[in-house]
Amino acid sequence: MRELSGHPEASPGIVATIQTAGERLNFNPHAHIIATVGVLAPDYRYYIVSKIPYDVMRLAWRDRVVGMLLSEGFISENYATKLKKRYPKGFMLNGEIRDTWDSNEVISRLAEYIMRPPISESRILDYNKQKREVTIQYRKRERSGNKTKEMDKETMSALDFIARFSQHIPDAGFQMVRYYGAYSNRVRGMRREDDIPEFMLVKGEESSYGKTWRQLIWKIYEVDPLKCPHCGGELSLLNIVTDKKEISLILSRLESQRAQSERPHPPP
Protein backbone atom coordinates (compact mmCIF):
# COMPACT_ATOMS: atom_id res chain seq x y z
CA MET A 1 0.00 0.00 0.00
CA ARG A 2 2.96 2.30 0.62
CA GLU A 3 4.30 1.55 -2.83
CA LEU A 4 0.94 2.01 -4.56
CA SER A 5 0.30 5.32 -2.83
CA GLY A 6 3.76 6.65 -3.66
CA HIS A 7 4.45 7.50 0.00
CA PRO A 8 6.95 5.02 1.49
CA GLU A 9 6.82 6.68 4.92
CA ALA A 10 3.03 6.37 5.22
CA SER A 11 1.22 3.58 7.05
CA PRO A 12 -2.24 2.02 6.82
CA GLY A 13 -4.36 1.51 9.91
CA ILE A 14 -5.01 -2.11 10.80
CA VAL A 15 -7.04 -3.83 13.53
CA ALA A 16 -6.51 -7.60 13.62
CA THR A 17 -8.19 -10.19 15.82
CA ILE A 18 -7.14 -13.81 16.27
CA GLN A 19 -9.89 -16.39 15.78
CA THR A 20 -9.48 -20.13 16.38
CA ALA A 21 -13.00 -21.55 15.94
CA GLY A 22 -14.49 -23.02 12.78
CA GLU A 23 -18.16 -23.46 11.98
CA ARG A 24 -18.39 -26.73 13.95
CA LEU A 25 -16.33 -25.43 16.89
CA ASN A 26 -13.33 -27.22 15.40
CA PHE A 27 -9.84 -25.76 15.71
CA ASN A 28 -9.45 -23.49 12.66
CA PRO A 29 -6.97 -20.67 13.39
CA HIS A 30 -7.37 -17.55 11.26
CA ALA A 31 -7.31 -13.77 11.54
CA HIS A 32 -10.04 -11.19 11.02
CA ILE A 33 -8.75 -7.82 9.88
CA ILE A 34 -10.19 -4.35 9.36
CA ALA A 35 -7.84 -2.13 7.39
CA THR A 36 -8.00 1.33 5.90
CA VAL A 37 -8.15 1.64 2.10
CA GLY A 38 -5.38 4.20 2.26
CA VAL A 39 -2.27 5.25 4.15
CA LEU A 40 -1.60 8.01 6.66
CA ALA A 41 1.53 10.06 5.97
CA PRO A 42 3.73 11.57 8.71
CA ASP A 43 2.21 14.99 7.92
CA TYR A 44 -1.23 13.50 8.76
CA ARG A 45 -2.40 13.56 5.15
CA TYR A 46 -4.44 10.55 4.03
CA TYR A 47 -3.88 8.94 0.63
CA ILE A 48 -6.40 6.41 -0.71
CA VAL A 49 -5.14 3.34 -2.57
CA SER A 50 -7.63 2.66 -5.37
CA LYS A 51 -6.81 -1.04 -5.88
CA ILE A 52 -5.38 -3.52 -3.39
CA PRO A 53 -3.55 -6.45 -5.07
CA TYR A 54 -5.01 -9.43 -3.21
CA ASP A 55 -3.07 -11.94 -5.34
CA VAL A 56 0.18 -10.38 -4.12
CA MET A 57 -1.10 -10.23 -0.54
CA ARG A 58 -2.02 -13.93 -0.57
CA LEU A 59 1.54 -14.88 -1.54
CA ALA A 60 3.01 -12.49 1.03
CA TRP A 61 0.70 -13.93 3.70
CA ARG A 62 1.79 -17.47 2.84
CA ASP A 63 5.52 -16.70 2.76
CA ARG A 64 5.40 -14.72 6.01
CA VAL A 65 3.53 -17.44 7.95
CA VAL A 66 5.64 -20.29 6.56
CA GLY A 67 8.83 -18.33 7.25
CA MET A 68 7.74 -17.68 10.84
CA LEU A 69 6.93 -21.35 11.49
CA LEU A 70 10.25 -22.35 9.93
CA SER A 71 12.30 -19.88 11.98
CA GLU A 72 10.61 -20.98 15.22
CA GLY A 73 11.41 -24.62 14.47
CA PHE A 74 7.79 -25.81 14.21
CA ILE A 75 8.25 -27.15 10.67
CA SER A 76 11.18 -28.43 8.61
CA GLU A 77 12.63 -27.05 5.38
CA ASN A 78 11.13 -29.99 3.51
CA TYR A 79 7.64 -29.37 4.91
CA ALA A 80 7.92 -25.63 4.20
CA THR A 81 8.64 -26.44 0.55
CA LYS A 82 5.64 -28.80 0.45
CA LEU A 83 3.37 -26.08 1.87
CA LYS A 84 4.40 -23.60 -0.81
CA LYS A 85 3.81 -26.20 -3.53
CA ARG A 86 0.44 -27.15 -2.02
CA TYR A 87 -0.67 -23.49 -2.02
CA PRO A 88 0.91 -22.02 -5.18
CA LYS A 89 -1.47 -19.02 -5.15
CA GLY A 90 -0.90 -18.31 -1.47
CA PHE A 91 -2.99 -18.81 1.65
CA MET A 92 -6.69 -18.02 1.73
CA LEU A 93 -7.39 -14.30 1.84
CA ASN A 94 -10.88 -12.88 1.50
CA GLY A 95 -10.73 -9.13 0.96
CA GLU A 96 -13.66 -6.83 0.41
CA ILE A 97 -13.86 -3.06 0.11
CA ARG A 98 -17.04 -1.58 1.57
CA ASP A 99 -18.49 1.61 0.18
CA THR A 100 -20.81 2.23 3.15
CA TRP A 101 -18.47 4.70 4.80
CA ASP A 102 -21.21 6.61 6.62
CA SER A 103 -23.17 3.60 7.90
CA ASN A 104 -22.59 3.21 11.62
CA GLU A 105 -24.75 0.08 11.60
CA VAL A 106 -22.48 -1.67 9.07
CA ILE A 107 -19.34 -0.58 10.92
CA SER A 108 -20.71 -1.80 14.27
CA ARG A 109 -21.80 -5.12 12.77
CA LEU A 110 -18.39 -5.58 11.15
CA ALA A 111 -16.59 -4.82 14.41
CA GLU A 112 -18.82 -7.32 16.23
CA TYR A 113 -18.10 -9.95 13.57
CA ILE A 114 -14.32 -9.80 13.86
CA MET A 115 -14.62 -10.14 17.65
CA ARG A 116 -17.31 -12.83 17.64
CA PRO A 117 -17.22 -15.66 20.21
CA PRO A 118 -16.59 -19.28 19.13
CA ILE A 119 -20.33 -19.89 18.78
CA SER A 120 -23.46 -17.79 19.25
CA GLU A 121 -26.42 -18.94 21.33
CA SER A 122 -28.66 -18.81 18.24
CA ARG A 123 -26.67 -21.69 16.72
CA ILE A 124 -27.29 -23.95 19.74
CA LEU A 125 -30.55 -25.55 18.63
CA ASP A 126 -31.22 -28.02 21.43
CA TYR A 127 -29.92 -29.52 24.66
CA ASN A 128 -31.31 -32.95 25.58
CA LYS A 129 -31.00 -33.29 29.35
CA GLN A 130 -31.82 -37.00 29.39
CA LYS A 131 -29.27 -37.98 26.74
CA ARG A 132 -26.95 -35.09 27.67
CA GLU A 133 -26.55 -34.13 24.03
CA VAL A 134 -26.15 -30.74 22.36
CA THR A 135 -27.30 -29.97 18.81
CA ILE A 136 -25.64 -27.10 16.95
CA GLN A 137 -26.23 -25.57 13.54
CA TYR A 138 -23.47 -24.65 11.11
CA ARG A 139 -22.99 -23.53 7.52
CA LYS A 140 -21.70 -26.02 4.99
CA ARG A 141 -18.64 -25.22 2.91
CA GLU A 142 -17.88 -26.13 -0.66
CA ARG A 143 -14.59 -27.68 -1.67
CA SER A 144 -13.39 -24.28 -2.87
CA GLY A 145 -13.73 -22.96 0.67
CA ASN A 146 -16.52 -20.49 -0.08
CA LYS A 147 -19.47 -20.34 2.28
CA THR A 148 -22.89 -21.46 1.10
CA LYS A 149 -26.34 -20.66 2.43
CA GLU A 150 -27.10 -24.34 3.11
CA MET A 151 -27.22 -25.18 6.81
CA ASP A 152 -26.55 -28.47 8.55
CA LYS A 153 -26.84 -29.83 12.09
CA GLU A 154 -24.58 -31.86 14.35
CA THR A 155 -25.43 -33.56 17.62
CA MET A 156 -22.71 -34.35 20.14
CA SER A 157 -22.44 -35.20 23.81
CA ALA A 158 -22.39 -32.35 26.29
CA LEU A 159 -18.82 -33.23 27.29
CA ASP A 160 -17.68 -33.11 23.64
CA PHE A 161 -19.35 -29.72 23.26
CA ILE A 162 -17.56 -28.40 26.36
CA ALA A 163 -14.27 -29.85 25.11
CA ARG A 164 -14.65 -28.21 21.69
CA PHE A 165 -15.60 -24.89 23.25
CA SER A 166 -12.83 -24.95 25.86
CA GLN A 167 -10.04 -25.26 23.31
CA HIS A 168 -10.84 -21.72 22.12
CA ILE A 169 -10.37 -20.06 25.53
CA PRO A 170 -7.18 -17.95 25.25
CA ASP A 171 -4.40 -18.07 27.78
CA ALA A 172 -4.52 -15.51 30.58
CA GLY A 173 -3.13 -12.18 29.39
CA PHE A 174 -2.96 -13.23 25.73
CA GLN A 175 -3.85 -10.32 23.43
CA MET A 176 -6.54 -11.36 20.96
CA VAL A 177 -6.76 -7.88 19.38
CA ARG A 178 -3.76 -6.21 17.76
CA TYR A 179 -3.34 -2.68 16.39
CA TYR A 180 -0.84 -1.89 13.64
CA GLY A 181 0.37 1.05 11.58
CA ALA A 182 -1.61 4.25 12.00
CA TYR A 183 -3.74 2.57 14.67
CA SER A 184 -0.83 1.43 16.85
CA ASN A 185 -0.39 2.94 20.29
CA ARG A 186 3.04 4.29 19.38
CA VAL A 187 1.79 6.22 16.35
CA ARG A 188 -1.28 7.48 18.18
CA GLY A 189 0.98 8.67 20.99
CA MET A 190 3.05 10.69 18.51
CA ARG A 191 0.08 12.89 17.62
CA ARG A 192 1.06 16.52 17.09
CA GLU A 193 0.58 18.74 20.14
CA ASP A 194 -1.45 21.29 18.19
CA ASP A 195 -4.09 18.59 17.63
CA ILE A 196 -4.39 17.98 21.37
CA PRO A 197 -6.70 20.33 23.34
CA GLU A 198 -5.03 22.61 25.86
CA PHE A 199 -6.88 21.02 28.78
CA MET A 200 -5.15 17.71 27.92
CA LEU A 201 -1.70 19.30 28.14
CA VAL A 202 -2.29 21.25 31.35
CA LYS A 203 -2.26 19.18 34.50
CA GLY A 204 -5.28 20.27 36.48
CA GLU A 205 -7.12 18.88 39.44
CA GLU A 206 -6.75 15.14 39.01
CA SER A 207 -9.16 12.39 39.98
CA SER A 208 -8.29 9.08 41.62
CA TYR A 209 -7.54 7.72 38.12
CA GLY A 210 -4.87 10.38 37.51
CA LYS A 211 -6.90 12.45 35.04
CA THR A 212 -10.06 14.52 35.20
CA TRP A 213 -13.30 13.16 33.76
CA ARG A 214 -13.00 15.67 30.92
CA GLN A 215 -9.55 14.38 30.00
CA LEU A 216 -10.66 10.76 30.24
CA ILE A 217 -13.62 11.31 27.89
CA TRP A 218 -11.41 13.04 25.32
CA LYS A 219 -8.77 10.31 25.59
CA ILE A 220 -11.32 7.61 24.70
CA TYR A 221 -13.73 9.40 22.33
CA GLU A 222 -11.65 12.45 21.29
CA VAL A 223 -14.65 14.64 22.12
CA ASP A 224 -14.60 17.55 24.54
CA PRO A 225 -17.72 17.26 26.74
CA LEU A 226 -17.43 20.94 27.73
CA LYS A 227 -17.41 22.27 24.16
CA CYS A 228 -20.70 23.82 22.98
CA PRO A 229 -21.87 22.01 19.81
CA HIS A 230 -23.48 25.22 18.50
CA CYS A 231 -21.03 28.08 19.08
CA GLY A 232 -17.87 26.14 19.92
CA GLY A 233 -17.45 28.00 23.22
CA GLU A 234 -16.51 26.37 26.50
CA LEU A 235 -19.36 25.29 28.73
CA SER A 236 -19.37 25.77 32.50
CA LEU A 237 -20.15 22.88 34.80
CA LEU A 238 -22.92 24.04 37.14
CA ASN A 239 -23.98 20.84 38.80
CA ILE A 240 -23.84 17.04 38.52
CA VAL A 241 -27.29 15.45 38.62
CA THR A 242 -27.61 11.79 39.62
CA ASP A 243 -31.30 11.58 40.62
CA LYS A 244 -33.29 9.68 37.96
CA LYS A 245 -36.41 11.84 38.34
CA GLU A 246 -34.46 15.07 37.89
CA ILE A 247 -32.62 13.63 34.86
CA SER A 248 -35.93 12.58 33.27
CA LEU A 249 -37.40 16.02 33.91
CA ILE A 250 -34.41 17.79 32.34
CA LEU A 251 -34.44 15.51 29.28
CA SER A 252 -38.20 16.00 28.79
CA ARG A 253 -37.78 19.80 28.90
CA LEU A 254 -34.95 19.65 26.37
CA GLU A 255 -37.04 17.44 24.11
CA SER A 256 -39.96 19.85 24.37
CA GLN A 257 -37.72 22.82 23.49
CA ARG A 258 -36.29 20.91 20.52
CA ALA A 259 -39.79 20.04 19.24
CA GLN A 260 -40.88 23.69 19.50
CA SER A 261 -37.80 24.90 17.64
CA GLU A 262 -38.47 22.43 14.80
CA ARG A 263 -42.15 23.38 14.55
CA PRO A 264 -42.85 25.33 11.30
CA HIS A 265 -43.44 29.05 11.77
CA PRO A 266 -46.90 30.45 10.97
CA PRO A 267 -47.23 32.53 7.79
CA PRO A 268 -46.84 36.33 8.17
N, C-alpha and C positions, 0 to 999 in steps of 0.2 A: 504493500500500500504506500510505503514511503517512495518507492521507485516510481510507481504510477502517478503519484501526485507531484513528483518533481521536487519534493522537499525532504531530503534525507534526514534532517534533524527532527522532523515531526513524528508524532506517535498517535496511533488510534486508541480509542478507549475500549477496554474489553472487561467484561464480567463473566467469569467461568465458574461453573459449579460441577462437582464430581458426582456422578450418578453410578450406582452399581446394580440396580435392579432391572430385570427384563420384564416382559409382559406377564410371565408366569411366576414372578418372584424369584426367577433363577438369577445366578450371578452373571451379569452382563455389564462390565465396566465401560463407561463412556462419559463424555463431557457435554454439557449444555453450555452454549456460549451466546451472549449478546454482545455485539460489536458495533461500533460506529461505522458508517459508510464513508467516512473520511478520516483525516488526520488533523491533529492540533499542533500547530507550529509553536516554537518557543515564544513568538511574539503574540500568542493567543489568537492567531487567525486560524480559521477552520477551512480546510480544503477538501471538497468532496471527491471521492474516487468513483467515476461513473460505472466501471465494470471491474468486478473482483474475479480474478482467474481461479475458479474452483479446481480445475484440473491440476494446476500448479500447486495449490494448497493441499490437495489430497496426497500428492507425492511428498511434499515437505512434511506433512503430518506423519506419513508412514516412516520416512527416513529418520525423523526426530525421535519417534517412539522406539523404533528398532535400535537406533544408536544408543538411546538411554538404557534400554534393557541389556544391550551388549556390554556397555561400559560398567554397569553395576554387577555383571557376572550372572545375570538370571538366564541368559541364553548363550549358546555357543556361536562361533563364526559360521559354522555350517548351517545351523538353524536360522540365523539371521539372513543368510543367502536364500534359504528356502522360503522364508516369509516374503522377501521382495519378489521372488519368482511367482509365488502364489497370488500376490496382489500387485500385478504389474501397473495398474492404474492408480495405486495408492490405497490408503485405508478409506473406509466409508466417511463421507463428509456431505451432510445435507445443508446447503446454504440457501437462504431465502431473504430477499430484500423486501421489506414492507414499505408501502407508500402511505400508510395511515399514521403519519407523523403526529397529528393533533388528536389522536384517539387515546384518551387516558384508559378507556376500557380495554383496548387491545394491548396497551403497554402493561397494564396491571395483570391481565390474563397471561401474557408472555412471561412476566417475572414470576408469577405463581407456577407456571409450567416448568421452568428451569430449576425451581426449588421444590418440586413435588416430592411427596413421601414415596416409599417403595410401592404402596398400593393405597388406593382411596377406599373409603367405606362403601361407596356405591358399587364397587366391583366385587364386594363380598356378598354373594347372593343368598347363602343359607348356612346356618350352623345347626347340625343335627346333634342334639345333646345326648340322645340315646346311643348313637353310633360314634359320637365324638368325631364327626367329620365336618370339614369346611368346604364349601363350594365357591369357587371364584370364577369370574368372567375375564376373558382376555381377548385381544385382537389377534387374528391369524396373520401370518406373514407369508408372502410369496418367496420363491427361491431367490428372487433378485434382491430381497431385503426390504422392499417397499411395503408399507402398511396397507391393508385392505380394510373395507368396512365390515367384512364378515366377522362375527363374534363366535367364540367357542367357550365351553365350560370345562372345568377340571375339579374333581372332588378328591380330597386328600384327608388324611387324619389330622386331627388338631395339633398333634405333636410335630408332624411334618410341616404344617403351616407355620408354627412358631419357629421351627428350625430354619425354614426358608426366610422368614422375616428377620430373624435375629442376625443372620449373616450380613445384613445391610446396615447394622448399627455401627457408626464410626467409633474409632478409638477416642478416648477422652482427650479433649484439646486439639483434635485433628480439624484443620480448617477445610470445610467443604466448599467455601466460596472464596474465590481468588479475584483480585483486581489488578489489572495490568495497564501499562501505557499511561494514557491521559487520566485514567481512573485510579491509578495507584496512589497510595498514601503519600509517597515521596513527592510525586508531581503535584498533587493537590496541596501539599504543604509548602511548595515553592511558589504559590500564588503571589502575584505582585501586591505590594502593600497598598497601592492606590486603589485596588479592588476590594480591600478589606475596610469595613466601616471603622470610624474613629473609636467607637465605643468598644470594639474588639481589641484595639491596640492599647487603650488606656486601662490600667488595672484599677478597677473601682472597688466598691464594697462587695466582697466575695461571699458566696454561699458556702454551705458545708461541702459542696462538690468542687469548690475551687473557682467557679465562675458564676456570674449572676444568671438569672433565668433568661434575661434578654440575650446574653452571650451564648447560652446553651441552645436557645431556639435558632439563632442565626447559624451556629456551627452545624446543626443538623439539617435545617431546611433552607439556609441562606436567605432568610426573610427576617426583616427587622419588625418585631411586633409593635414597636412604638413609632412607626412611620405611618403618617396619614396616607391612605390610599388615594385620596382626592387631591390634596394640595402638596403632598410630599413633605410637609412639616413634621416636626417631632411632637408626639403626643405626650401628655403628662399623666402619670399614674395617680389617680385620685383615691382609689380604693380597690381592694380585692374582695370580691363577693363569692361566698361558698355556699350560701343557703339556696336550696333548689327552688323554693317559691320566688325568691327575689330574682334569681336568674331567669326563670320562666316569665316573670312580669317584664323584665327588661327586654327580653327577646321578643315578646308580643308587642311591646311599644315600638321597637325598631321595625318589626314587620309591618305594623300599621302605618308608620311614617313612610316606609318604602312603597307601600301600596298606594298611599295618597299622592306621592310624588310621581308615580307612574300613571296615575289616572289622567285621561285626556282633558285638556282645558276646555271650558265652554266657549262657544263662538263669541266674538265681540258684539 
